[in-house]
Amino acid sequence: MKKPTDRQQLLKIITEGAYVREKITLSSGKSSDYYIDARLVTLTSEGAYLCAKLMLEAVKDLKFDAIGGPTLGADPMIGAINCLSHEQGRPLKTFIIRKEAKAHGKGKMVEGPALKKGARVIVIDDVATTGKAFLHSIDVLRPLGVSVEACLCIVDRDEGAADAVKAKGSRLLPLFKASEIHKP
């Protein structure tokens, strides 16, 4: 039997371990009849590895200076991407965007190596619905003089995130569309 591709294996992990059919309120405030808990994927060694590998593949032809995203959804992927990029001999700078500025220390919104004015970045997150986390990230990065070349997620629920990100001058690159996972 033929070994599944990395993409097929990640899709299997998502559908078998992170996809649940139940009524739920999403972080966007929308109600849904299904949920994809991507942290059940990204907080496993195989899931984190496959996400990092496929994300690095998805952006290999883009010009960017760093990759990062909003806490908490992006945190495990950022760590995995950081390690894998080093192992591949193409170490990347990574960053994490806070929900709110720290009330102590330097009051930073962005953690990690300093992003210089003019830097181009890729923003990542786990699941995109309306794009709220991506929009917050773009709004935090723009005043720093940082441009968001693309927004990359594991799953696009196809509920407006792509249009919202496009309206901010970027583009959404999902590894999967929700229609590949959720069958109404």
C-alpha positions in Angstrom: 0.0 0.0 0.0 1.2 3.5 -0.9 2.3 5.7 2.0 0.1 8.8 2.4 1.6 12.2 1.6 2.3 14.6 4.4 -0.9 16.6 3.4 -3.0 13.4 3.4 -1.6 12.4 6.8 -2.3 15.9 8.3 -5.8 15.9 6.9 -6.4 12.5 8.5 -5.1 13.7 11.9 -7.4 16.7 11.7 -10.5 14.8 10.7 -10.0 12.0 13.2 -8.7 14.0 16.1 -9.7 17.6 15.9 -13.0 17.7 14.1 -16.2 17.6 16.1 -19.8 17.9 15.0 -21.6 19.9 17.7 -23.2 23.3 18.2 -20.5 25.8 19.3 -19.8 29.5 19.5 -16.5 30.3 17.7 -14.0 33.0 18.8 -15.5 35.2 16.0 -18.8 35.1 17.9 -20.4 33.1 15.1 -22.4 29.9 15.9 -21.4 26.7 14.1 -22.6 23.1 13.9 -19.0 21.9 13.9 -15.6 22.7 15.5 -12.0 22.2 14.5 -9.8 22.2 17.6 -6.5 22.6 15.9 -4.6 22.7 19.1 -5.4 19.0 19.3 -3.2 18.7 16.2 -0.5 21.4 16.8 0.2 20.2 20.3 1.2 16.7 19.2 4.6 16.0 17.8 3.4 14.6 14.5 0.8 17.3 14.0 3.2 20.1 14.8 5.8 18.6 12.5 3.4 18.2 9.6 1.9 21.7 10.0 5.4 23.2 10.1 6.6 21.2 7.1 3.5 22.0 5.0 3.6 25.7 6.0 7.3 26.0 5.1 6.5 24.4 1.8 3.6 26.8 1.2 5.8 29.9 1.6 9.0 28.6 0.1 8.7 30.9 -2.9 7.7 34.0 -1.0 10.1 36.8 0.0 9.8 37.4 3.8 12.0 38.3 6.8 10.1 36.5 9.6 7.1 34.3 10.3 4.8 34.5 13.3 1.3 35.0 14.6 -1.1 35.6 17.3 -0.9 33.8 20.6 -2.3 31.2 21.4 -3.2 29.6 18.0 0.1 30.2 16.4 2.4 29.5 19.3 3.0 25.7 18.8 3.4 26.1 15.0 5.9 28.9 15.5 8.0 26.7 17.7 7.8 23.8 15.2 8.6 26.1 12.2 11.5 27.6 14.0 13.1 24.2 14.8 12.3 22.7 11.4 13.7 25.7 9.5 16.9 25.4 11.5 17.2 21.7 10.8 16.6 22.4 7.1 19.5 24.9 7.1 17.2 27.9 6.5 16.7 29.3 10.0 13.9 31.8 10.2 13.1 34.7 12.6 9.9 34.1 14.4 7.6 36.3 16.5 4.4 36.1 18.6 1.8 38.8 18.7 0.1 39.4 22.1 -3.6 40.1 22.5 -2.8 43.1 24.6 0.4 45.0 25.4 2.2 43.8 28.5 1.4 46.0 31.5 5.0 45.7 32.7 8.5 45.7 31.3 8.6 47.3 27.8 4.9 46.9 27.2 5.5 45.0 24.0 2.8 43.7 21.7 5.3 41.6 19.6 7.7 39.2 21.2 10.8 37.8 19.5 13.7 39.2 17.6 12.9 42.9 16.7 11.1 43.4 13.4 12.8 46.2 11.6 10.8 48.9 9.7 10.3 47.6 6.2 10.3 44.0 7.2 8.1 41.6 5.3 6.4 38.9 7.3 4.1 35.9 7.1 1.4 35.7 9.7 0.2 32.3 10.7 -2.8 31.0 12.7 -4.5 27.7 13.2 -8.1 28.1 12.0 -9.5 31.2 10.1 -13.2 32.0 10.2 -13.8 35.8 9.8 -10.0 36.6 9.9 -10.3 38.5 13.2 -6.9 37.2 14.6 -5.2 38.0 11.3 -6.7 41.5 11.1 -5.6 42.2 14.7 -2.1 41.0 13.7 -2.0 43.2 10.7 -3.2 46.2 12.8 -0.4 45.6 15.3 2.4 45.1 12.7 1.5 48.0 10.3 2.4 50.8 12.8 5.8 49.2 13.2 6.4 49.6 9.4 6.0 45.9 8.9 4.1 44.5 5.8 2.2 41.3 5.9 3.0 39.4 2.7 0.5 36.6 3.4 -1.6 35.1 6.1 -1.3 31.3 6.4 -3.6 29.0 8.3 -4.1 25.3 8.7 -7.9 25.5 7.9 -9.9 28.2 6.3 -13.6 27.8 7.4 -14.5 29.9 4.3 -16.6 32.4 6.2 -15.0 35.7 5.2 -11.4 35.5 6.3 -9.9 35.6 2.8 -11.9 38.7 1.9 -11.1 40.4 5.2 -7.4 39.8 4.8 -7.5 40.9 1.1 -9.2 44.2 2.2 -6.1 44.8 4.4 -3.8 44.3 1.5 -2.7 40.7 2.1 -3.9 37.3 1.0 -4.9 34.1 2.8 -3.1 30.9 2.1 -4.9 27.9 3.8 -3.4 24.4 3.9 -7.0 23.1 3.8 -10.5 24.4 3.2 -13.2 23.5 5.7 -15.1 21.7 2.9 -12.3 19.1 2.9 -13.0 18.3 6.5 -16.7 19.2 7.2 -19.3 17.3 5.2 -22.7 18.8 6.0 
